[in-house]
């Protein structure tokens, strides 16, 4: 849990903390903007993309001061930093992946006193992930996690469409093949749904392994799909959606986390606005306005629909 003491926002489970990744403003605003905006909205933490903190890698404690002054927690930093290997399935590449991840955890996450690390796992093989590749992936995760847990950091891989862990059999294999002492889990409600899964069912089955939850929605038409939408489809029209898109049953997700007294972070992870997204054209294609509009929508969804004790958006 965070070093900064946060007032409880959840009406039923005081151990849930609420934040956002930097995906909504990444490329549009620097991390300093994100710290101020998240603090003003009453949210409690940020999980930046790696490029958001690239200019601060040499001096993490200076950035930590900015977070501390704002009363906002640096939850962790998504992997994929400059020069960092994210190949988890090729035995020729995984030694560098392990070394790079351990070094980043030691040099950047540990000074922030982060206690988890959400990690993506690279690109999906063209012909889907084989059993042998899943074994290599699990061995790689186990070794990184074995070393990061000594720093107090729980490695929490993040199944992602178009990655090596995309479909339900792959998610379950990853978790079943890894050691729960070393490897946790960052489920993303949108990615699980787009991978053909029932997000609540998977999260229920592996609840003790969950270190962090990402909130993302998709469209109702993608529920129960047999094949994951392609990148090409996503390039034409986003398969992601702000909360309330109809793909994810968020009241059921929150009921699970509240009833089972989940202890940890729940964070927005929506892509930033782009042409063709719902509502973007209605505000004239102004990216600054669109970022705040997307934040407003999701903050108010948490507040009004899910009962989280956040102030009205302003």
N, C-alpha and C positions, 0 to 999 in steps of 0.2 A: 504494500500500500504506500501512498505518497508520503514524503517527508512533510510537505505543506499540509496543515490541518484544514480540512474542508468541512463546511456545514453540510449536513445531509440534505439532499434534494429529493430523494425518493420517499413517497408517503408511506410505503410499506416495508421497504428494505433499506435501512440506513447505510448499508455497506456497498451499495451501488454508487459509482462515481460516473459522471457524465462529461464527455468531451467531444473532440472532433479531430479527424486527421486534417492535414493541410490540403487535401485534394480539391476542396471547393475554391480555394484561392491560389493554389500553386501555379506559378507562371504569371499571375496577375499582381500579387502582392508579396513582399518579403515576410520573413518570419516575425519581424518586429510588429508589422501590421496585424498579423494573426494573434499575437499575444494580447495586444490591446483590445482587439475585437472580441476575442473569446472571453476575456475578463469582463468586458462591458455587457456581454450577453448573459453572464452568470454561470457559464459553463466552467468546468474545473481543470481541464487538461487538454493538451495538444499532442498528437502523434504526427510529427512532420514527415514528409517525404525527405529522402536523403539530400536531394539537391537544395532543399530549403535551408539546410544548416551547413552546406559545403564551405561557406566563407567563415564559419565559426569552428571548423574542426580543429584548428591549431590551438584554440583557446576556449574550450567548452565552459570553463568557469565564468568567463565574462558573459556568455549567453545565459548561463544559469542565474546570474544576478538579475537579468531582465525578467526572467520567469518568476523568480522569487519576489521581486518588487511588485509584480502584478498579481501575485497570489495564484498563479497558474502553474500546474505541474507539467513538466516535460514527461509524458508517459513513457516514451521511447522514441526511436527513429526507425522508420521502415528501412529495411536493408536495401542494397543497391547503390551504396555510396560510390563515388568516383574511384575506379581502380579495384573495386571489390567484386570478386567472382561470385556469381549466383547460380553456378551449375552444381546441382545436387545429385545428378544421375550418371555422370560420366566418371568412372574411376580414375581416369587420367587427369581430370580437372578438380575432383573433390578435395585433394589435399590443400590446394590453394583456397578453395572455398572455406574450408575449416580454418586455416590460418588467418585469412582475411576477416572472417566473422569474429573470431576470438580477439583479434587485435582491435577491431572497432568497439567491441563490447568493453574491453579493458580501457581503451584510450578515450572513448567518448561517453558511452552509456554509464559506466561505473562512476565517473565524477558527478553525473547527475543523480546518482543513487537510484537509477531505474531498476525496477524489480521484475520487468518482463521485456521481451523483445519479439515483436511480430515480424516474421520473415516470409517473404515470397520465395519461391523455389525455382525460378527460372522458366524457360520456355518449354512448351509441350513438344515431345517428339512427334514427327509427322505421322507416324503410324500408331499413335497412342502409347502410353507408358506400359512397358513390359513388367512382369513379375520380378525379373532380375534387376531392372532399373529401380523398382520400388524398394527392393532390399538395399541397394546402394544408397538410395535416398534416406532410408531409415538409419543406416549405419552412419551416414554423414550427420544427420540430425542428432543422433545419440552422442556423437563425439563432440560436436559443438556444444550441445546442452550439458554434457558432463563437465566441460571446462567453464561455461558461463555460470552454472549454478554455484560454482565456488566463489563467484563474484556477487552472488545473491540475485542473479538475473535468470529468470525462467524463459527458456527458448520456446516460442509459441508460433509454429508454422501456420501459414495462412493459405488454405486451399483457394485456388483462383482459377476461373475459367481461362483456358488457353495455357495453363501451366501443367506440370506433370501430375498434379493431384487436382483433378477436376470433377470426376464422377464418384458416385457413392462408394463403389468397391475400392477405389483408390484412397478416398478419405479414411475408410475403415482400415484398410491395409496399413496406411501410414501410422495410424494411432495404435493399431494392434502390434505392429512390428517395432515400435519404439518403446523405450523404457520410461514409464511415467515419473520416475525420479528425475529424469533429465529433459523430457520433452512434454510440453503442454500443447495448447490448441487455440488458434484465433479463428473462430467461425465467423463468416460474413453471411448475413441472412440473404443478401442478393445473390452472391456467388453460389451458395448451396442450392438455392432455388433454380438458378440458371444451369446448374449441373445436374438437374433432374431430381433433387432431393427434397424431402420435407424437412425444412430447417429445424423446426421444433423437435422432430423425432431424433435427428442426429445430435442436436444439442443436449437433449435429454439423456441419450445413451452415453455421452461422454462428458457430462457436466463437471465431474471432478477434475477433468483435464483442461477445462476452459480457463485461460488466463485473461482474456479480453474478448469482447464481442463487438463486431462491426455491424452497424445498422445501414443497410442499403436496400432499396426496393427495386422491383422490376415490374413488368406488366403481367396482368392475370393470365394472358395467353401463354406465358412461359411456364406456368405451373405444371409439373409432372411431365415435362418434355423428355423425349427419348434421346434427342441429340442436342448438344449444346449449340447455341447460336454461334456463328463464325465471326471472326474479326471483320470480315468484309461486310457482313450484315450490320455489325456495330458501327462501322465507318459510315454507312449510309444513314442509319438512324440508331441512336443510342439504345442499347438493351437495358440500360440502367434507368432508374427513376428516383426522384425524391420520395420520401416516405408518404404512403397513401396511394401509391400507383396500382395497388391491387394484387401484386405478386406475392407479398409476404404478409402473414398474419401477425402483425406486431403486437396486438393485445395478447395473443397466445405466447409470443416470445417473452414478453415482460411478465406474464403470469408465471411462467416457468422460473425465471430468474428471481422473482419475488418469493414465490412459494417455497423454492428450494434454497433460499437465502444465499444466492450467489454473491460472492465478495470480489469485486473488481470493477474494471472499467467497461463502460458501454459508450461507444463513440460513433458519431456520424462518419460515414465514408462514402460520400457522394462525389461524383466527378463534377468539375466546374462546368458552368453553362457553356453551351455551344449552339450554333445556329441549327434550328430544327427541333430543339428540345421544347417541351411543354413550357409555355409562358415566356420563352426568351424573346421571340419576335414581338410579343405584346408590349415589351418595354423598350422597343426600338433598337435592340441589339447592343445596348450599352452594357459592357462587361462589368463595370463597377456596380451599377444598379442591379445587374443580374446576380452577382455574387451575394449581395445583401438580400435580394429577394429569395434566393435559394436558402440562405441561412434562416431568414424569417419563416419560411414555410416549415422547415424542419424543427426549429426551436418551438414554434407554435404547435406543431403536431405532438411533440413531446409534452408540452404543457397542457394542451386542450384535450387531446385524444387519450394520452397515456398518463396524465395526471402528475407529471413531474413538476416539482415546485420551482419553476423558472419564472422570472419576471416577464411581463409582456415585452415583445420585441420592440426595440427602439434604436 
